[in-house]
Amino acid sequence: MTRDYSEEVKRLIKKYKEKGFRYAKPSDFLLERIGASKEEIEKEIITYDNLEFCEKQTKKAETRYVLYFIYSKKRGRVYVLTFEDKIVMVTGYPIGKRTLKRYKKKFKS
């Protein structure tokens, strides 16, 4: 069973939101792929309104959090964050109906 780390991420976001965001990849690329502005993304992450599930990954002494934001049965987004001196957005991408269906099985198991 995959554990949900949403509460841990919410605490970290509250702690680091004053320091701002940093993008690991060029922000133009991420914004174009996601189809949203910087302000919309940052507001969504800070308010975590549609946060459905959060997964924790540890890679090379770095802890990453994969946040799944679900808007409807057909639309959603995934953000990969890590916390250093700021909130670092490693990547983000939209997910569609088929992928959502696959991820929901992961959430429930």
C-alpha positions as CSV (number, residue, x, y, z in Angstrom):
1,M,0.0,0.0,0.0
2,T,1.3,3.4,-1.0
3,R,1.3,5.9,1.9
4,D,-0.2,9.4,1.4
5,Y,2.3,12.1,2.5
6,S,-0.2,15.1,1.9
7,E,0.0,16.3,5.5
8,E,3.8,16.3,5.5
9,V,3.9,18.3,2.3
10,K,1.4,20.8,3.5
11,R,3.6,21.5,6.6
12,L,6.6,21.9,4.3
13,I,4.8,24.2,1.9
14,K,3.7,26.4,4.8
15,K,7.3,26.6,6.1
16,Y,8.8,27.5,2.7
17,K,6.1,29.5,0.9
18,E,7.5,32.8,2.2
19,K,10.9,32.1,0.6
20,G,9.4,31.5,-2.9
21,F,9.8,29.1,-5.8
22,R,12.6,28.0,-7.9
23,Y,12.3,26.0,-11.1
24,A,14.8,23.2,-11.9
25,K,14.0,23.2,-15.6
26,P,13.5,26.3,-17.8
27,S,10.2,27.8,-16.6
28,D,9.0,28.6,-20.2
29,F,9.2,24.8,-21.0
30,L,7.2,23.9,-17.9
31,L,4.6,26.6,-18.3
32,E,4.0,25.7,-22.0
33,R,3.7,22.0,-21.2
34,I,1.3,22.5,-18.3
35,G,-0.7,25.3,-20.0
36,A,-0.8,27.7,-17.0
37,S,1.0,30.8,-15.8
38,K,3.6,30.9,-13.0
39,E,1.1,32.6,-10.7
40,E,-1.6,30.0,-11.2
41,I,0.9,27.1,-10.5
42,E,2.3,28.7,-7.4
43,K,-1.1,29.6,-6.1
44,E,-2.4,26.0,-6.7
45,I,0.6,24.5,-4.9
46,I,0.3,26.9,-1.9
47,T,-3.4,26.5,-1.5
48,Y,-3.4,22.7,-2.4
49,D,-7.1,22.8,-3.1
50,N,-7.3,19.9,-5.5
51,L,-4.5,17.8,-4.0
52,E,-5.6,14.2,-4.1
53,F,-2.5,12.3,-3.2
54,C,1.2,12.8,-2.5
55,E,3.9,10.3,-2.9
56,K,7.4,10.5,-1.4
57,Q,10.5,9.4,-3.3
58,T,14.1,9.4,-2.1
59,K,16.8,9.6,-4.8
60,K,20.5,10.2,-4.2
61,A,20.0,11.8,-0.8
62,E,17.3,14.0,-2.1
63,T,13.6,13.7,-1.1
64,R,11.1,14.4,-3.7
65,Y,7.3,14.7,-3.4
66,V,5.0,13.8,-6.2
67,L,1.8,15.8,-5.9
68,Y,-1.3,14.7,-7.8
69,F,-3.9,17.4,-8.4
70,I,-7.2,16.1,-9.7
71,Y,-9.8,18.5,-11.2
72,S,-12.3,16.1,-12.7
73,K,-12.6,12.5,-14.0
74,K,-10.7,13.6,-17.2
75,R,-8.2,16.2,-16.1
76,G,-5.4,16.5,-13.6
77,R,-1.8,17.6,-13.1
78,V,1.3,16.1,-11.5
79,Y,4.0,18.3,-9.8
80,V,7.3,17.0,-8.5
81,L,8.7,19.2,-5.7
82,T,11.6,19.2,-3.4
83,F,12.5,21.6,-0.6
84,E,15.9,23.2,-0.3
85,D,16.2,26.9,0.6
86,K,13.0,27.4,-1.5
87,I,10.3,25.3,-3.0
88,V,11.9,23.7,-6.0
89,M,9.6,22.5,-8.8
90,V,11.5,19.7,-10.5
91,T,8.8,19.1,-13.1
92,G,5.1,19.2,-13.8
93,Y,2.9,17.7,-16.4
94,P,-0.8,17.3,-17.2
95,I,-2.5,13.9,-17.0
96,G,-5.5,12.7,-18.9
97,K,-8.4,10.3,-18.4
98,R,-6.4,7.0,-18.9
99,T,-3.6,8.0,-16.7
100,L,-5.9,9.2,-14.0
101,K,-7.7,5.8,-14.0
102,R,-4.3,4.1,-13.6
103,Y,-3.2,6.4,-10.8
104,K,-6.5,6.1,-8.9
105,K,-5.8,2.4,-8.5
106,K,-2.4,3.3,-7.0
107,F,-4.1,5.8,-4.5
108,K,-6.5,3.2,-3.3
109,S,-4.1,0.3,-3.0
